[in-house]
Amino acid sequence: MLSLKIPDGQGEPYDWHVDVLAELDSQKDYRSSTLVIDLKPKQNKTNISLYEVMDVWGQSDSGWTPILLRLGGLFVDQNPEGINRESFVRDDKDIDGPIYEFLYLSGSVGCGKLDGLWVPPPASPTNAALLWPGALNYFFRCICERTPDVLNCPPG
């Protein structure tokens, strides 16, 4: 979805946002669709943790991209018994959120295109998303714009 939005010639640094729900709805083949992720796929026999991805913000710079996801918790650490992961309906009142997650990806933007693999780094003792002040402030502004009550954001 991001690759369709990058301006011609755009390089680093690049602050970007993908409104996942709006982007999917704008594509004929994906209208009324959503993007669901399983945060604990290896625990699928004992746990179901499915989340709807609503927004993704990123700050691409120096060959990597920290990202912020805004999620809706469809099933949060629930017993999977009786739940079909492939087909289900949730009432809005049963969706937990907003929930935010920080990650980082190996990849960036160069010459108006995605550059690199855009994959998470391999498992290691230090998979934390390190956020320098510029990135942290950018993500703070993103949260304030979308859900101002979460961080008690100042008006305007």
DSSP file (Angstrom, degrees, kcal/mol; ACC not computed):
  #  RESIDUE AA STRUCTURE BP1 BP2  ACC     N-H-->O    O-->H-N    N-H-->O    O-->H-N    TCO  KAPPA ALPHA  PHI   PSI    X-CA   Y-CA   Z-CA
    1    1 A M    >         0   0    0      0, 0.0     3,-0.6     0, 0.0     4,-0.4   0.000 360.0 360.0 360.0 -38.2    0.0    0.0    0.0
    2    2 A L  G >>  +     0   0    0      1,-0.2     3,-2.3     2,-0.2     4,-0.9   0.901 360.0  63.2 -65.2 -40.1    2.9    2.4    0.8
    3    3 A S  G 34 S+     0   0    0      1,-0.3     3,-0.2     2,-0.2    -1,-0.2   0.784  99.2  55.8 -58.6 -26.2    4.6    1.8   -2.6
    4    4 A L  G <4 S+     0   0    0     -3,-0.6    -1,-0.3     1,-0.2    -2,-0.2   0.635 110.0  46.3 -77.8 -13.6    1.5    3.3   -4.3
    5    5 A K  T <4 S+     0   0    0     -3,-2.3    -2,-0.2    -4,-0.4    -1,-0.2   0.537  78.6 113.8-107.5  -9.2    1.8    6.5   -2.2
    6    6 A I     <  -     0   0    0     -4,-0.9     3,-0.1    -3,-0.2   108,-0.1  -0.489  68.2-122.2 -71.7 124.8    5.5    7.4   -2.4
    7    7 A P    >   -     0   0    0      0, 0.0     3,-2.1     0, 0.0    -1,-0.1  -0.320  38.3 -87.6 -63.4 147.9    6.1   10.6   -4.4
    8    8 A D  T 3  S+     0   0    0      1,-0.3   104,-0.2   103,-0.0   103,-0.1  -0.295 113.9  10.9 -53.6 133.5    8.4   10.5   -7.4
    9    9 A G  T 3  S+     0   0    0    102,-0.5   102,-0.4     1,-0.2    -1,-0.3   0.434  88.1 157.7  78.5  -1.0   12.0   11.0   -6.4
   10   10 A Q    <   +     0   0    0     -3,-2.1   102,-3.3   101,-0.2   103,-0.4  -0.335  11.7 168.0 -62.1 132.2   11.3   10.7   -2.7
   11   11 A G        -     0   0    0     99,-0.2    99,-0.2     2,-0.2    49,-0.1  -0.522  31.1 -16.2-124.6-163.8   14.3    9.7   -0.7
   12   12 A E  S    S+     0   0    0     97,-0.2    49,-0.2    -2,-0.2     2,-0.1  -0.544 105.9  42.5 -85.1 153.3   15.2    9.6    3.0
   13   13 A P  S    S+     0   0    0      0, 0.0     2,-0.4     0, 0.0    -2,-0.2   0.702  74.8 165.5 -74.8 156.2   14.2   10.8    5.4
   14   14 A Y  E     -A   60   0A   0     46,-2.1    46,-2.7    -2,-0.1     2,-0.5  -0.934  23.4-161.0-144.2 115.4   10.5   10.2    4.7
   15   15 A D  E     +A   59   0A   0     -2,-0.4     2,-0.3    44,-0.2    44,-0.2  -0.834  28.3 170.2 -91.8 129.0    7.6   10.4    7.2
   16   16 A W  E     -A   58   0A   0     42,-2.6    42,-2.2    -2,-0.5     2,-0.3  -0.923  24.1-158.1-141.8 163.5    4.6    8.5    5.9
   17   17 A H  E     -A   57   0A   0     -2,-0.3     2,-0.5    40,-0.2    40,-0.2  -0.997   1.8-164.2-143.5 136.6    1.1    7.2    6.8
   18   18 A V  E     -A   56   0A   0     38,-3.1    38,-2.0    -2,-0.3     2,-1.3  -0.968  10.8-154.8-121.6 113.2   -1.1    4.5    5.4
   19   19 A D  E  >  -A   55   0A   0     -2,-0.5     4,-2.8    36,-0.2     5,-0.2  -0.748  16.8-165.8 -81.1  95.6   -4.8    4.6    6.5
   20   20 A V  H  > S+     0   0    0     -2,-1.3     4,-2.6    34,-0.9     5,-0.3   0.876  80.5  50.3 -58.6 -44.3   -5.2    0.8    5.9
   21   21 A L  H  > S+     0   0    0     33,-1.1     4,-2.1     1,-0.2    -1,-0.2   0.930 115.1  43.1 -62.8 -45.0   -9.0    0.9    6.1
   22   22 A A  H  > S+     0   0    0     32,-0.3     4,-1.5     2,-0.2    -2,-0.2   0.899 113.9  51.3 -67.9 -40.6   -9.3    3.7    3.6
   23   23 A E  H  X S+     0   0    0     -4,-2.8     4,-0.5     2,-0.2    -2,-0.2   0.923 112.0  45.9 -64.3 -44.0   -6.6    2.3    1.3
   24   24 A L  H >< S+     0   0    0     -4,-2.6     3,-1.2    -5,-0.2     6,-0.4   0.917 111.9  52.1 -63.7 -41.2   -8.3   -1.1    1.1
   25   25 A D  H 3< S+     0   0    0     -4,-2.1    -1,-0.2    -5,-0.3    -2,-0.2   0.776 103.5  58.6 -66.6 -25.4  -11.7    0.5    0.6
   26   26 A S  H 3< S+     0   0    0     -4,-1.5     2,-0.6    -3,-0.2    -1,-0.3   0.617  91.7  81.5 -80.1 -11.2  -10.3    2.5   -2.4
   27   27 A Q  S XX S-     0   0    0     -3,-1.2     3,-1.9    -4,-0.5     4,-0.7  -0.850  77.3-140.8 -99.1 124.1   -9.2   -0.7   -4.2
   28   28 A K  G >4 S+     0   0    0     -2,-0.6     3,-0.7     1,-0.3    -1,-0.1   0.850 101.1  49.2 -50.3 -42.7  -12.0   -2.4   -6.1
   29   29 A D  G 34 S+     0   0    0      1,-0.2    -1,-0.3    -3,-0.1    -4,-0.1   0.622 117.1  41.1 -75.6 -12.0  -10.9   -5.9   -5.2
   30   30 A Y  G X4 S+     0   0    0     -3,-1.9     3,-1.9    -6,-0.4    -1,-0.2   0.270  75.0 142.1-121.9  11.0  -10.6   -5.1   -1.5
   31   31 A R  T << S+     0   0    0     -3,-0.7    -6,-0.2    -4,-0.7     3,-0.1  -0.257  79.1  11.4 -55.7 140.1  -13.7   -2.9   -0.7
   32   32 A S  T 3  S+     0   0    0      1,-0.2    -1,-0.3   -11,-0.2     2,-0.2   0.707 105.1 125.9  62.1  22.2  -15.1   -3.7    2.7
   33   33 A S    <   -     0   0    0     -3,-1.9     2,-0.3   -12,-0.2    -1,-0.2  -0.576  42.3-159.8-101.2 169.1  -12.0   -5.7    3.5
   34   34 A T        -     0   0    0     -2,-0.2     2,-0.6    -3,-0.1    20,-0.1  -0.953  20.6-117.6-143.1 163.9   -9.7   -5.5    6.5
   35   35 A L  E     -B   53   0A   0     18,-0.5    18,-3.0    -2,-0.3     2,-0.4  -0.926  32.1-172.5-107.1 118.6   -6.1   -6.5    7.3
   36   36 A V  E     -B   52   0A   0     -2,-0.6     2,-0.4    16,-0.2    16,-0.2  -0.926   2.7-166.5-115.3 134.3   -5.9   -8.9   10.2
   37   37 A I  E     -B   51   0A   0     14,-2.8    14,-2.5    -2,-0.4     2,-0.7  -0.913  17.0-140.2-118.9 148.7   -2.7  -10.1   11.9
   38   38 A D  E     -B   50   0A   0     -2,-0.4    12,-0.2    12,-0.2     6,-0.0  -0.926  12.6-168.9-105.5 109.6   -2.1  -12.9   14.3
   39   39 A L  S    S+     0   0    0     10,-2.4    -1,-0.1    -2,-0.7    11,-0.1   0.661  84.9  34.1 -76.0 -14.5    0.4  -11.8   16.9
   40   40 A K    >   +     0   0    0      9,-0.5     3,-1.7     1,-0.1    -1,-0.3  -0.412  66.5 154.7-135.5  59.8    1.0  -15.3   18.3
   41   41 A P  G >  S+     0   0    0      0, 0.0     3,-1.2     0, 0.0    -1,-0.1   0.801  72.8  58.1 -63.0 -29.3    0.7  -17.7   15.4
   42   42 A K  G 3  S+     0   0    0      1,-0.3     3,-0.2    -3,-0.1    -2,-0.0   0.605 103.6  54.1 -77.5  -9.2    2.9  -20.3   17.0
   43   43 A Q  G X>  +     0   0    0     -3,-1.7     4,-2.5     1,-0.2     3,-1.6   0.060  69.5 127.3-105.6  24.0    0.5  -20.5   20.0
   44   44 A N  T <4  +     0   0    0     -3,-1.2    -1,-0.2     1,-0.3    -2,-0.1   0.669  68.3  55.1 -62.1 -18.5   -2.5  -21.2   17.8
   45   45 A K  T 34 S+     0   0    0     -3,-0.2    -1,-0.3     1,-0.1     3,-0.1   0.751 123.9  23.0 -83.2 -23.6   -3.6  -24.3   19.7
   46   46 A T  T <4 S+     0   0    0     -3,-1.6     2,-0.3     1,-0.2    -2,-0.2   0.540 126.0  33.3-117.6 -11.5   -3.7  -22.5   23.1
   47   47 A N     <  -     0   0    0     -4,-2.5     2,-0.5    -7,-0.2    -1,-0.2  -1.000  51.6-159.0-151.0 141.0   -4.2  -18.8   22.3
   48   48 A I  E     + C   0  78A   0     30,-2.1    30,-2.3    -2,-0.3     2,-0.3  -0.990  16.8 168.3-123.0 124.8   -5.9  -16.6   19.7
   49   49 A S  E     +     0   0A   0     -2,-0.5   -10,-2.4    27,-0.2    -9,-0.5  -0.727  10.9 166.0-136.2  82.2   -4.6  -13.1   19.3
   50   50 A L  E     -BC  38  75A   0     25,-1.4    25,-2.0    -2,-0.3    24,-1.7  -0.853   9.6-176.0-105.7 134.8   -6.0  -11.5   16.2
   51   51 A Y  E     -BC  37  73A   0    -14,-2.5   -14,-2.8    -2,-0.4     2,-0.5  -0.975  23.5-130.9-131.8 142.0   -5.8   -7.8   15.6
   52   52 A E  E     -BC  36  72A   0     20,-2.9    20,-2.0    -2,-0.4     2,-0.6  -0.809  22.3-137.4 -89.8 128.1   -7.2   -5.5   12.9
   53   53 A V  E     +BC  35  71A   0    -18,-3.0   -18,-0.5    -2,-0.5    18,-0.2  -0.786  32.1 165.7 -87.5 118.9   -4.5   -3.1   11.4
   54   54 A M  E     +     0   0A   0     16,-3.0   -33,-1.1    -2,-0.6   -34,-0.9   0.805  61.2   9.2-103.7 -39.6   -6.1    0.3   11.1
   55   55 A D  E     -AC  19  70A   0     15,-1.3    15,-2.4   -36,-0.2     2,-0.4  -0.988  54.1-165.2-141.7 149.3   -3.2    2.7   10.5
   56   56 A V  E     -AC  18  69A   0    -38,-2.0   -38,-3.1    -2,-0.3     2,-0.4  -0.986   9.4-177.0-134.2 127.0    0.5    2.3    9.9
   57   57 A W  E     +AC  17  68A   0     11,-2.4    11,-2.6    -2,-0.4     2,-0.3  -0.927   8.6 179.2-117.1 147.1    2.9    5.3   10.2
   58   58 A G  E     -AC  16  67A   0    -42,-2.2   -42,-2.6    -2,-0.4     2,-0.4  -0.982  27.5-151.3-145.3 158.5    6.6    5.1    9.5
   59   59 A Q  E     -A   15   0A   0      7,-1.7     2,-0.5    -2,-0.3   -44,-0.2  -0.873  22.3-160.0-130.0  98.6    9.8    7.2    9.4
   60   60 A S  E     +A   14   0A   0    -46,-2.7   -46,-2.1    -2,-0.4     2,-0.3  -0.677  31.1 134.5 -85.6 123.5   12.1    5.8    6.8
   61   61 A D  B >   +D   64   0A   0      3,-2.5     3,-1.7    -2,-0.5    46,-0.1  -0.952  56.6  13.1-166.0 144.7   15.7    6.9    7.2
   62   62 A S  T 3  S-     0   0    0     -2,-0.3     3,-0.1     1,-0.3    46,-0.0   0.794 126.3 -56.3  57.0  34.1   19.2    5.4    7.2
   63   63 A G  T 3  S+     0   0    0      1,-0.2    44,-0.9    46,-0.1     2,-0.3   0.471 122.0  76.9  83.5   1.4   18.1    2.1    5.6
   64   64 A W  E <   -DE  61 106A   0     -3,-1.7    -3,-2.5    42,-0.2    42,-0.2  -0.926  61.6-146.7-140.5 166.9   15.6    1.2    8.2
   65   65 A T  E     - E   0 105A   0     40,-2.5    40,-2.3    -2,-0.3     2,-0.3  -0.904   3.1-155.4-140.7 106.4   12.0    2.2    9.1
   66   66 A P  E     - E   0 104A   0      0, 0.0    -7,-1.7     0, 0.0     2,-0.3  -0.646  26.3-163.0 -73.3 140.6   10.5    2.2   12.6
   67   67 A I  E     -CE  58 103A   0     36,-2.9    36,-2.1    -2,-0.3     2,-0.4  -0.913  17.6-150.1-127.3 154.7    6.8    1.9   12.3
   68   68 A L  E     -CE  57 102A   0    -11,-2.6   -11,-2.4    -2,-0.3     2,-0.4  -0.992  14.6-160.7-121.4 126.1    3.8    2.5   14.5
   69   69 A L  E     -CE  56 101A   0     32,-2.9    32,-1.9    -2,-0.4     2,-0.6  -0.895   8.8-152.5-107.2 136.5    0.7    0.3   14.1
   70   70 A R  E     -CE  55 100A   0    -15,-2.4   -16,-3.0    -2,-0.4   -15,-1.3  -0.956  29.5-175.8-104.1 121.4   -2.8    1.3   15.4
   71   71 A L  E     -CE  53  99A   0     28,-3.6    28,-2.1    -2,-0.6     2,-0.5  -0.781  28.7-145.0-119.0 156.0   -4.7   -1.9   16.0
   72   72 A G  E     -C   52   0A   0    -20,-2.0   -20,-2.9    -2,-0.3     2,-0.9  -0.994  28.7-127.9-114.9 126.7   -8.1   -3.0   17.1
   73   73 A G  E     +CE  51  96A   0     23,-4.3    23,-2.4    -2,-0.5     3,-0.2  -0.638  32.9 170.7 -79.1 106.5   -8.1   -6.1   19.3
   74   74 A L  E    S+     0   0A   0    -24,-1.7     2,-0.4    -2,-0.9   -23,-0.2   0.932  80.9   2.1 -79.3 -50.5  -10.5   -8.6   17.7
   75   75 A F  E    S-C   50   0A   0    -25,-2.0   -25,-1.4    21,-0.1     2,-0.7  -0.950  75.8-165.8-136.8 115.6   -9.5  -11.5   20.0
   76   76 A V  E     -     0   0A   0     -2,-0.4   -27,-0.2    -3,-0.2    -3,-0.0  -0.893  69.2 -35.2-112.2 107.2   -6.9  -10.7   22.6
   77   77 A D  E    S+     0   0A   0     -2,-0.7     2,-0.3     1,-0.2   -28,-0.2   0.903  94.4 156.2  50.1  50.9   -5.2  -13.7   24.3
   78   78 A Q  E     -C   48   0A   0    -30,-2.3   -30,-2.1    -3,-0.1    -1,-0.2  -0.689  53.8 -95.5-105.3 159.7   -8.4  -15.8   24.2
   79   79 A N        -     0   0    0     -2,-0.3   -32,-0.2   -32,-0.2   -33,-0.1  -0.586  32.7-144.7 -67.6 126.8   -9.0  -19.5   24.2
   80   80 A P    >   +     0   0    0      0, 0.0     3,-2.3     0, 0.0    -1,-0.1   0.560  57.5 125.2 -76.5  -6.1   -9.3  -20.5   20.5
   81   81 A E  T 3  S+     0   0    0      1,-0.3     3,-0.1   -36,-0.1    -2,-0.1  -0.319  83.2   6.1 -58.3 125.9  -11.9  -23.2   21.2
   82   82 A G  T 3  S+     0   0    0      1,-0.2     2,-0.5    -2,-0.1    -1,-0.3   0.483 102.3 116.3  81.7   3.3  -15.0  -22.6   19.0
   83   83 A I    <   -     0   0    0     -3,-2.3     2,-0.8     5,-0.0    -1,-0.2  -0.923  55.6-149.0-109.0 124.7  -13.4  -19.6   17.1
   84   84 A N    >   -     0   0    0     -2,-0.5     3,-0.8     3,-0.3    -3,-0.0  -0.825   4.7-161.5 -90.1 109.6  -12.9  -20.0   13.4
   85   85 A R  T 3  S+     0   0    0     -2,-0.8     3,-0.2     1,-0.2    -1,-0.2   0.740  88.4  52.4 -62.8 -24.3   -9.8  -17.9   12.5
   86   86 A E  T 3  S+     0   0    0      1,-0.3     2,-0.3    -3,-0.1    -1,-0.2   0.686 119.5  24.4 -88.8 -20.1  -10.7  -17.8    8.8
   87   87 A S  S <  S+     0   0    0     -3,-0.8    -3,-0.3     2,-0.0     2,-0.3  -0.864  75.6 128.6-152.8 110.8  -14.3  -16.6    9.2
   88   88 A F        -     0   0    0     -2,-0.3     2,-0.4    -3,-0.2    -5,-0.0  -0.979  37.0-141.9-155.6 162.0  -15.7  -14.5   12.1
   89   89 A V        -     0   0    0     -2,-0.3     2,-0.4     2,-0.0    -2,-0.0  -0.995  14.6-164.8-129.6 136.8  -17.7  -11.4   12.8
   90   90 A R        -     0   0    0     -2,-0.4     2,-0.2     5,-0.0     5,-0.1  -0.973  19.0-128.1-122.4 137.1  -17.0   -9.0   15.8
   91   91 A D    >   -     0   0    0     -2,-0.4     3,-1.9     1,-0.1     4,-0.4  -0.559  27.7-117.4 -74.7 146.8  -19.4   -6.3   17.1
   92   92 A D  G >  S+     0   0    0      1,-0.3     3,-1.5    -2,-0.2    -1,-0.1   0.862 115.6  59.4 -53.0 -37.5  -17.7   -2.9   17.5
   93   93 A K  G 3  S+     0   0    0      1,-0.3    -1,-0.3     3,-0.0    -2,-0.0   0.697 102.4  54.1 -67.4 -17.5  -18.3   -3.1   21.2
   94   94 A D  G <  S+     0   0    0     -3,-1.9     2,-0.5     2,-0.1    -1,-0.3   0.430  85.5  99.0 -95.4  -0.5  -16.3   -6.3   21.4
   95   95 A I    <   -     0   0    0     -3,-1.5     2,-0.3    -4,-0.4   -21,-0.2  -0.786  67.0-143.1 -93.0 125.0  -13.2   -4.8   19.7
   96   96 A D  E     -E   73   0A   0    -23,-2.4   -23,-4.3    -2,-0.5     3,-0.2  -0.669  39.5 -49.7 -87.1 135.4  -10.5   -3.7   22.2
   97   97 A G  E     -     0   0A   0     -2,-0.3     2,-0.2     1,-0.3   -25,-0.1  -0.905  46.9 -78.0 155.9 178.7   -8.5   -0.5   21.4
   98   98 A P  E     +     0   0A   0      0, 0.0     2,-0.4     0, 0.0    -1,-0.3   0.397  62.4 175.3 -75.7 149.4   -7.0    1.6   20.3
   99   99 A I  E     -E   71   0A   0    -28,-2.1   -28,-3.6    -3,-0.2     2,-0.4  -0.985  13.3-155.5-123.5 134.8   -3.8   -0.5   20.8
  100  100 A Y  E     -E   70   0A   0     -2,-0.4     2,-0.4   -30,-0.2   -30,-0.2  -0.893   9.3-174.1-114.7 143.2   -0.5    0.8   19.5
  101  101 A E  E     -E   69   0A   0    -32,-1.9   -32,-2.9    -2,-0.4     2,-0.4  -1.000  11.8-150.4-136.3 135.2    2.6   -1.3   18.6
  102  102 A F  E     +E   68   0A   0     -2,-0.4     2,-0.3   -34,-0.2   -34,-0.2  -0.868  27.1 155.1-101.6 137.7    6.1   -0.2   17.6
  103  103 A L  E     -E   67   0A   0    -36,-2.1   -36,-2.9    -2,-0.4     2,-0.4  -0.882  28.3-137.0-141.4 172.8    8.2   -2.3   15.3
  104  104 A Y  E     -E   66   0A   0     -2,-0.3     2,-0.4   -38,-0.3   -46,-0.0  -0.998  10.9-156.6-138.8 152.5   11.1   -1.7   12.9
  105  105 A L  E     -E   65   0A   0    -40,-2.3   -40,-2.5    -2,-0.4     2,-1.0  -0.915  24.2-120.6-123.7 145.5   11.8   -3.0    9.4
  106  106 A S  E    S+EF  64 119A   0     13,-3.4    12,-2.3    -2,-0.4    13,-1.1  -0.775  82.5  66.3 -84.8 104.7   14.9   -3.4    7.5
  107  107 A G  E     -     0   0A   0     -2,-1.0   -46,-0.3   -44,-0.9     9,-0.2  -0.780  52.0-175.1 155.2 159.8   14.2   -1.2    4.5
  108  108 A S  E     - F   0 115A   0      7,-3.2     7,-3.1    -2,-0.2     2,-0.4  -0.675  32.6 -77.6-153.1-154.3   13.6    2.4    3.5
  109  109 A V  E     + F   0 114A   0      5,-0.3     2,-0.3    -2,-0.2     5,-0.2  -0.983  41.0 165.5-128.5 135.9   12.7    4.7    0.6
  110  110 A G  E >   - F   0 113A   0      3,-2.6     3,-1.6    -2,-0.4   -99,-0.2  -0.970  64.9  -3.5-152.3 136.6   14.9    5.8   -2.2
  111  111 A C  T 3  S-     0   0    0   -102,-0.4  -102,-0.5    -2,-0.3  -101,-0.2   0.828 128.1 -54.6  53.4  36.8   14.2    7.5   -5.6
  112  112 A G  T 3  S+     0   0    0   -102,-3.3     2,-0.3  -104,-0.2    -1,-0.3   0.639 120.6  90.9  77.7  14.5   10.4    7.3   -5.1
  113  113 A K  E <  S-F  110   0A   0     -3,-1.6    -3,-2.6  -103,-0.4    -1,-0.2  -0.920  86.0 -89.3-137.3 161.7   10.4    3.5   -4.4
  114  114 A L  E     -F  109   0A   0     -2,-0.3     2,-0.4    -5,-0.2    -5,-0.3  -0.526  44.4-157.8 -66.7 139.2   10.6    1.0   -1.6
  115  115 A D  E     +F  108   0A   0     -7,-3.1    -7,-3.2    -2,-0.2     3,-0.2  -0.986  48.7   6.1-126.6 128.4   14.3    0.2   -1.0
  116  116 A G  E    S-     0   0A   0     -2,-0.4    -9,-0.2    -9,-0.2   -52,-0.0  -0.458 101.1 -56.6  96.3-171.9   15.5   -3.0    0.7
  117  117 A L  E     -     0   0A   0    -11,-0.3   -10,-0.2    -2,-0.1    -1,-0.2   0.760  52.0-143.9 -83.4 -26.4   13.6   -6.1    1.9
  118  118 A W  E     +     0   0A   0    -12,-2.3   -11,-0.2    -3,-0.2    -2,-0.1   0.941  54.0 132.3  58.0  50.3   11.1   -4.4    4.3
  119  119 A V  E     -F  106   0A   0    -13,-1.1   -13,-3.4     3,-0.0    -1,-0.2  -0.901  63.9-100.4-124.7 155.5   11.2   -7.3    6.7
  120  120 A P        -     0   0    0      0, 0.0   -15,-0.2     0, 0.0     3,-0.1  -0.400  50.2 -97.0 -68.2 155.3   11.6   -7.4   10.5
  121  121 A P        -     0   0    0      0, 0.0     3,-0.1     0, 0.0   -17,-0.1  -0.295  50.0 -87.1 -67.7 160.1   15.1   -8.1   11.6
  122  122 A P        -     0   0    0      0, 0.0    -3,-0.0     0, 0.0     0, 0.0  -0.265  60.8 -76.9 -64.3 157.6   15.9  -11.7   12.6
  123  123 A A  S    S+     0   0    0     -3,-0.1     0, 0.0     2,-0.1     0, 0.0  -0.287  70.4 146.8 -56.3 133.2   15.2  -12.8   16.2
  124  124 A S    >   -     0   0    0     -3,-0.1     3,-0.6     1,-0.0    -1,-0.0  -0.956  63.6 -94.4-158.1 170.5   17.8  -11.5   18.5
  125  125 A P  T 3  S+     0   0    0      0, 0.0     2,-0.2     0, 0.0     3,-0.1   0.673 119.7  49.5 -66.6 -14.1   18.2  -10.2   22.1
  126  126 A T  T 3   +     0   0    0      1,-0.1    -3,-0.0     2,-0.0     0, 0.0  -0.475  59.5 134.5-126.4  63.0   17.8   -6.6   20.9
  127  127 A N    <   +     0   0    0     -3,-0.6   -23,-0.2    -2,-0.2    -1,-0.1   0.258  36.1 131.1 -90.4  12.3   14.7   -6.5   18.6
  128  128 A A        -     0   0    0     -3,-0.1     2,-0.9     1,-0.1   -25,-0.1  -0.302  66.0-116.6 -65.2 148.3   13.5   -3.3   20.2
  129  129 A A        -     0   0    0    -27,-0.2     2,-0.5   -62,-0.0    -1,-0.1  -0.789  30.1-149.2 -84.9 107.5   12.4   -0.4   18.0
  130  130 A L        -     0   0    0     -2,-0.9     2,-0.6     1,-0.0   -27,-0.0  -0.681  12.2-162.3 -80.5 124.7   14.9    2.3   19.0
  131  131 A L        -     0   0    0     -2,-0.5    -2,-0.0     4,-0.1    -1,-0.0  -0.922   4.5-155.6-117.3 111.0   13.3    5.7   18.6
  132  132 A W     >  -     0   0    0     -2,-0.6     4,-2.7     1,-0.1     3,-0.4  -0.341  41.8 -93.9 -71.6 164.1   15.4    8.8   18.4
  133  133 A P  H  > S+     0   0    0      0, 0.0     4,-2.6     0, 0.0     5,-0.2   0.846 124.7  54.0 -53.0 -39.3   13.7   12.1   19.5
  134  134 A G  H  > S+     0   0    0      2,-0.2     4,-2.0     1,-0.2     5,-0.1   0.931 113.2  41.9 -61.9 -45.4   12.7   13.0   15.9
  135  135 A A  H  > S+     0   0    0     -3,-0.4     4,-2.6     2,-0.2     5,-0.2   0.907 114.0  51.9 -68.2 -41.9   10.9    9.6   15.4
  136  136 A L  H  X S+     0   0    0     -4,-2.7     4,-2.2     1,-0.2    -2,-0.2   0.914 111.3  47.3 -62.1 -42.7    9.3    9.6   18.8
  137  137 A N  H  X S+     0   0    0     -4,-2.6     4,-2.3    -5,-0.2    -1,-0.2   0.888 110.4  52.9 -65.1 -39.1    7.9   13.1   18.3
  138  138 A Y  H  X S+     0   0    0     -4,-2.0     4,-2.0    -5,-0.2    -2,-0.2   0.948 111.9  44.5 -60.2 -48.9    6.6   12.1   14.9
  139  139 A F  H  X S+     0   0    0     -4,-2.6     4,-2.4     1,-0.2    -2,-0.2   0.859 109.8  56.0 -66.5 -35.1    4.8    9.1   16.3
  140  140 A F  H  X S+     0   0    0     -4,-2.2     4,-2.4    -5,-0.2    -1,-0.2   0.933 108.6  47.8 -59.4 -45.9    3.5   11.2   19.2
  141  141 A R  H  X S+     0   0    0     -4,-2.3     4,-2.2     1,-0.2    -2,-0.2   0.879 109.7  53.7 -62.8 -37.9    2.0   13.7   16.7
  142  142 A C  H  X S+     0   0    0     -4,-2.0     4,-2.0     2,-0.2     5,-0.2   0.923 110.6  45.5 -63.1 -45.0    0.4   10.7   14.7
  143  143 A I  H  X S+     0   0    0     -4,-2.4     4,-3.2     1,-0.2     7,-0.2   0.920 112.5  51.5 -64.2 -43.2   -1.3    9.3   17.9
  144  144 A C  H  < S+     0   0    0     -4,-2.4    -1,-0.2     1,-0.2    -2,-0.2   0.867 110.5  49.3 -62.4 -36.4   -2.5   12.8   18.8
  145  145 A E  H  < S+     0   0    0     -4,-2.2    -1,-0.2     2,-0.2    -2,-0.2   0.914 121.9  31.6 -68.5 -42.5   -4.0   13.3   15.4
  146  146 A R  H  < S+     0   0    0     -4,-2.0    -2,-0.2     1,-0.2    -3,-0.2   0.878 139.8  11.4 -87.1 -40.5   -5.8   10.0   15.2
  147  147 A T    >X  +     0   0    0     -4,-3.2     3,-1.8    -5,-0.2     4,-0.6  -0.603  65.5 172.6-139.2  74.2   -6.7    9.4   18.9
  148  148 A P  T 34>S+     0   0    0      0, 0.0     5,-2.2     0, 0.0     3,-0.4   0.750  75.6  62.8 -60.5 -26.4   -6.0   12.6   20.9
  149  149 A D  T 345S+     0   0    0      1,-0.2     3,-0.4     3,-0.2    -5,-0.1   0.717  89.5  70.3 -73.0 -19.0   -7.6   11.2   24.1
  150  150 A V  T <45S+     0   0    0     -3,-1.8    -1,-0.2     1,-0.2    -6,-0.1   0.907 114.6  22.0 -65.2 -42.1   -5.0    8.4   24.4
  151  151 A L  T  <5S-     0   0    0     -4,-0.6    -1,-0.2    -3,-0.4    -2,-0.2   0.199 106.1-113.2-110.8  14.5   -2.1   10.8   25.3
  152  152 A N  T   5 -     0   0    0     -3,-0.4    -3,-0.2    -4,-0.3    -2,-0.1   0.952  49.4-162.4  50.2  52.4   -4.1   13.7   26.6
  153  153 A C      < -     0   0    0     -5,-2.2    -1,-0.1    -6,-0.1     3,-0.1  -0.320  19.6-106.4 -69.2 144.5   -2.8   15.7   23.7
  154  154 A P        -     0   0    0      0, 0.0    -1,-0.1     0, 0.0    -3,-0.0  -0.409  47.0 -93.0 -66.4 148.7   -3.0   19.5   23.7
  155  155 A P              0   0    0      0, 0.0     0, 0.0     0, 0.0     0, 0.0  -0.303 360.0 360.0 -63.2 145.7   -5.7   21.0   21.5
  156  156 A G              0   0    0     -3,-0.1   -11,-0.0   -11,-0.0    -3,-0.0   0.468 360.0 360.0  75.6 360.0   -4.8   21.9   17.9
